[in-house]
């Protein structure tokens, strides 16, 4: 498995993880009374999870772009396109 394929697999898993992080059972863990610096825990969790997911998506896209399309070529030099 090439590096580009591993990164592409991670790019596929990222939206699934994002979906799971925003499901009611997980959100329910943070929907409690309490605040940090005056911000309710649920809002803080949602914002931080969103920010981390965007950062991970940006990092994956950047690394995939750096590898370029030539990294997708197979051993015989043919690409899948």
C-alpha positions in Angstrom: 0.0 0.0 0.0 1.5 3.3 -1.1 1.6 6.4 1.0 -1.0 8.1 -1.1 -3.4 5.2 -0.7 -3.0 5.3 3.1 -3.7 9.1 3.1 -6.7 8.6 0.8 -8.0 5.9 3.2 -7.6 8.4 6.1 -9.5 11.0 4.0 -12.4 8.6 3.6 -12.4 7.8 7.4 -12.4 11.4 8.5 -16.0 12.2 7.6 -17.2 9.0 9.3 -15.3 10.0 12.5 -16.9 13.5 12.2 -20.3 12.0 11.9 -19.8 9.8 14.9 -18.4 12.7 17.0 -21.6 14.7 16.3 -24.1 12.0 17.1 -26.5 12.4 20.1 -24.9 9.7 22.3 -21.5 11.5 22.1 -23.1 15.0 22.4 -25.0 13.8 25.4 -21.8 13.2 27.3 -21.2 17.0 27.1 -24.8 18.2 27.5 -24.4 18.6 31.3 -24.5 21.6 33.6 -21.1 23.2 33.8 -19.0 25.7 31.9 -15.4 26.4 31.2 -14.6 30.2 31.1 -18.4 30.8 31.0 -18.8 28.6 27.9 -21.2 25.6 28.2 -19.4 22.3 27.8 -21.6 21.2 24.9 -20.7 24.4 22.9 -17.1 24.1 23.7 -17.0 20.4 22.6 -18.8 21.2 19.4 -16.5 24.0 18.5 -13.3 22.2 19.4 -14.3 19.0 17.6 -15.2 21.1 14.5 -11.9 22.9 14.6 -9.9 19.7 15.0 -11.7 18.0 12.2 -11.1 21.0 9.9 -7.5 21.0 10.8 -7.1 17.3 10.1 -8.9 17.7 6.8 -6.6 20.6 5.8 -3.5 18.6 6.8 -4.7 15.5 4.8 -5.5 17.6 1.7 -2.2 19.4 1.9 -0.2 16.1 2.1 -2.2 14.5 -0.7 -1.6 17.6 -2.9 2.1 17.5 -2.1 2.3 13.9 -3.3 0.8 14.9 -6.6 -0.9 12.8 -9.2 2.3 11.0 -10.2 2.3 9.2 -6.9 -0.9 7.5 -7.9 0.8 5.7 -10.8 1.1 2.0 -10.5 4.3 -0.1 -10.8 4.1 -0.1 -14.6 3.7 3.7 -14.7 0.0 3.7 -15.6 -2.3 5.8 -13.4 -5.8 4.7 -12.5 -7.3 7.7 -14.4 
